[in-house]
Amino acid sequence: MGNIMNWDSTIWAERESERKAAEESLKGLGQPKDRKDLESRQKVEKKLEVPIWHKASLTLEETAAYSGIGINKLREITNEKGCNFVLFIGKKRLIKRRQFEEYLEQHCVI
């Protein structure tokens, strides 16, 4: 049985040298030219996160997290004919938040 420490350090040394070689080969490609370019790239990469309570429509997952009602029950409710708070975009099902809140206020049992 060999020394485990030597084996690990060999694997990590190989990975480190591969990483450095990859960095060297990509050094000139796509690098920001100055700090201003870097900052603008970071702003573009940041995804705008809007709080759930500010959104007009929610996905089933967001609605489940927001209301505490399971996704399957939400699907069942939104499949009903008289459901006025569901919005279909193709196959995607969105919940109109304000109408859903009103629906919850009117019902005691779901």
Buried (B, 14 or more C-beta within 10 A) or exposed (E): EEEEEEEEEEEEEEEEEEEEEEEEEEEEEEEEEEEEEEEEEEEEEEEEEEEEEEBEBBBBEBBBEBBEBEEEEBEEBBEEEEEEBBBEEEEEBBBBBEBBBEBEEEEEEE
